[in-house]
Amino acid sequence: MDTEHFDEKAATWDDDPGKRRQARDVARAVAAAVPVGEGTRLLEYGAGTALVTEELLASVGPVSRVTLADNSPGMRAVLREKALSGALPADTAILDLDLEDQSAPPDRFDLIVSSMFMHHVRRLPVVLSAFAELLVDGGRVCIADLDREDGTFHTHDFDGHHGFDRGELRTGLEQAGLVDVTITDCTHIERDGVTYSVFLATAVKGTD
């Protein structure tokens, strides 16, 4: 994914009240859908400025370990600043990670969260399979993203998915080896007078 657009916007990303509301809605939906607590090893993939992780920690309290992955240098710079300032835990791991082209790291996680990132992923099956690999048995993935839209959501050069058909995403998660897939309404985004719906998909890595 070309990161230039996000590098340019990283420093002021959090200034948008709509993005903060959206992150709050996603975090609340995640906290209601899956168990999160002191023992949780959390990965947010495509974390951006980690607004969702911030809201999730504010809601459920501290977790065992926070790892944030984003391939935008600008976004990672903001993440480092937040870890230094105390907005994020000081021991937060910040990774330059693109699972389309890189092998999964050796760490394993109880929960993977990705919000409004997966529509940028070209090779979706590769990344979903990597999620399954990164989860411990019984671990969960939560994906918040756009329902299928008409292509008007993005105004900059874009070569990803125009949202997702829920049935097709369910099939993709199951083909990656995940089970107990649930997809529910999560929040919405207003842009140029148009309302775009956002779902939350959750799935579990089964035990052998």
Buried (B, 14 or more C-beta within 10 A) or exposed (E): BEBEBBBEBBBEBBEEEEBBBBBBBBBBBBBEBBEBEEEBBBBBBBBBBBBBBBBBBEBBEEBEBBBBBBBBEBBBBBBBEBBEEEBBBEEBBBBEBBBBEEEBBEEBBBBBBBBBBBBBBEEBEEBBBBBBBBBEEEBBBBBBBBBBBEEEBBEEEBEBBBBBEBEEBBEBBBEBBBEEBBBEEBBBBEEEEEEBBBBBBBBBBEEE
